[in-house]
């Protein structure tokens, strides 16, 4: 967890990187994480996907994955585990970029950071639209804050579904 909950994005922050070197290393880092998730995650968390056939029709299109935020690391791994070979991007609070060590590679792993000012909202929204258009999965934890091991349906803002509605 970041001690800097007021982390501010730089003015020139990029939601989508076009630099081929950055993209290559992002692919490598994500690939390593994906292998760990595929094999270690189900053992560490005892997770099984039931009714996977529900998402099968969406295999060749982009889609949104919504989940409750109940485990610090487990939730981040759930979406890639469910999505299998589809690249997953996770909408994340900017404070996550302030986490020591891991914060520096979160965007390479697929974090789409929520803007800290209104001027960047267009770029943020465009990044989400681009990832869906590229047939990736965009993961959203609408309640935004961790409630450890909570099993009920948590309250969340209606705006969480704005992206889904706009993609229709």
C-alpha distance (Angstrom), angle and dihedral (degrees) to the residues before:
residue distance angle dihedral
X1 . . .
X2 3.79 . .
X3 3.76 118.8 .
X4 3.83 87.4 -156.2
X5 3.81 102.2 73.6
X6 3.83 89.2 163.9
X7 3.82 93.3 59.5
X8 3.81 109.8 156.0
X9 3.78 124.1 -152.1
X10 3.79 117.6 -122.7
X11 3.78 116.1 -103.2
X12 3.83 90.9 -114.1
X13 3.84 94.3 46.3
X14 3.83 113.1 151.9
X15 3.80 122.5 -144.8
X16 3.81 92.7 -174.3
X17 3.78 120.4 33.8
X18 3.80 119.2 -150.1
X19 3.79 97.6 -178.8
X20 3.84 106.0 115.7
X21 3.81 93.2 -144.5
X22 3.81 91.7 52.0
X23 3.81 90.4 46.5
X24 3.81 92.3 49.4
X25 3.80 93.1 51.2
X26 3.80 90.2 44.1
X27 3.80 88.6 54.5
X28 3.83 91.0 49.2
X29 3.83 94.0 47.1
X30 3.80 91.9 46.3
X31 3.81 90.5 47.2
X32 3.79 92.2 53.8
X33 3.81 90.8 47.2
X34 3.81 90.7 47.2
X35 3.83 92.5 54.7
X36 3.81 90.4 49.8
X37 3.81 90.9 47.7
X38 3.82 94.4 47.7
X39 3.78 94.4 52.5
X40 3.81 109.9 21.6
X41 3.80 101.2 35.6
X42 3.82 98.0 66.4
X43 3.81 90.5 47.4
X44 3.82 95.6 45.2
X45 3.80 95.8 44.3
X46 3.80 102.3 24.7
X47 3.80 90.7 -126.3
X48 3.79 124.8 165.8
X49 3.79 126.3 176.6
X50 3.77 112.4 -130.1
X51 3.77 122.6 -164.9
X52 3.84 94.2 13.6
X53 3.81 87.2 163.9
X54 3.82 88.0 78.5
X55 3.82 91.2 71.5
X56 3.82 95.9 37.7
X57 3.84 94.3 91.5
X58 3.83 88.5 58.2
X59 3.80 94.2 54.0
X60 3.81 92.9 108.9
X61 3.80 97.4 42.8
X62 3.77 139.0 58.6
X63 3.77 118.3 -97.2
X64 3.79 143.7 174.2
X65 3.80 122.9 -113.2
X66 3.82 116.5 -156.8
X67 3.79 122.1 -165.4
X68 3.80 143.3 161.0
X69 3.80 115.0 -102.7
X70 3.81 101.6 -127.0
X71 3.83 105.5 134.5
X72 3.79 127.4 45.9
X73 3.82 96.5 -135.7
X74 3.78 102.7 7.9
X75 3.79 94.6 67.8
X76 3.78 93.1 52.4
X77 3.81 89.4 53.9
X78 3.81 96.5 45.5
X79 3.79 98.2 74.6
X80 3.84 96.0 50.8
X81 3.79 89.3 45.0
X82 3.80 91.8 52.9
X83 3.81 94.2 40.5
X84 3.82 91.8 52.3
X85 3.81 107.9 -168.7
X86 3.82 96.4 2.5
X87 3.82 115.2 106.2
X88 3.80 111.0 -113.5
X89 3.78 127.4 -149.3
X90 3.80 119.3 -167.0
X91 3.78 125.1 -152.4
X92 3.79 103.9 -129.1
X93 3.78 139.6 -176.5
X94 3.81 114.1 -109.8
X95 3.83 89.9 -121.1
X96 3.83 87.2 73.0
X97 3.81 89.3 68.8
X98 3.81 87.7 62.5
X99 3.81 93.4 60.7
X100 3.81 108.2 115.7
X101 3.83 114.5 -101.0
X102 3.84 99.2 -17.4
X103 3.82 92.3 56.1
X104 3.80 89.5 67.5
X105 3.82 93.4 60.7
X106 3.81 101.3 35.5
X107 3.79 94.1 102.4
X108 3.81 89.2 51.1
X109 3.79 88.0 53.4
X110 3.79 91.0 51.8
X111 3.80 108.9 -87.5
X112 3.80 113.2 156.7
X113 3.76 101.0 -161.4
X114 3.80 121.3 -142.1
X115 3.81 108.9 -120.6
X116 3.78 119.6 -106.5
X117 3.80 92.7 -148.4
X118 3.79 136.1 37.2
X119 3.82 93.9 -116.7
X120 3.82 90.9 69.8
X121 3.81 96.3 48.2
X122 3.83 92.0 94.6
X123 3.83 91.7 54.4
X124 3.81 91.4 46.6
X125 3.81 92.9 50.1
X126 3.80 90.7 45.1
X127 3.84 90.5 52.6
X128 3.80 91.3 53.8
X129 3.80 91.5 47.5
X130 3.82 90.5 48.3
X131 3.81 93.3 51.5
X132 3.81 91.7 50.1
X133 3.82 90.0 46.8
X134 3.83 88.4 51.4
X135 3.83 86.9 57.5
X136 3.81 95.3 -111.0
X137 3.79 129.5 137.5
X138 3.81 118.8 -106.3
X139 3.78 112.6 -157.4
X140 3.80 120.5 -151.2
X141 3.79 128.3 -172.5
X142 3.82 97.2 -167.5
X143 3.79 98.8 -168.3
X144 3.83 89.1 59.5
X145 3.82 98.4 -154.5
X146 3.77 132.2 78.6
X147 3.81 118.1 -106.7
X148 3.80 102.5 -178.6
X149 3.81 114.2 -123.1
X150 3.81 94.3 -19.9
X151 3.82 110.0 163.2
X152 3.81 103.1 -170.4
X153 3.77 129.4 85.8
X154 3.77 106.2 -87.9
X155 3.78 127.1 -144.2
X156 3.80 113.8 -99.9
X157 3.79 136.1 171.0
X158 3.81 120.2 -93.2
X159 3.80 88.1 -128.1
X160 3.82 87.3 75.0
X161 3.79 87.7 80.9
X162 3.80 95.5 48.3
X163 3.80 92.8 100.4
X164 3.79 93.7 50.8
X165 3.80 92.0 50.4
X166 3.81 92.1 47.3
X167 3.83 91.8 52.0
X168 3.82 92.1 57.1
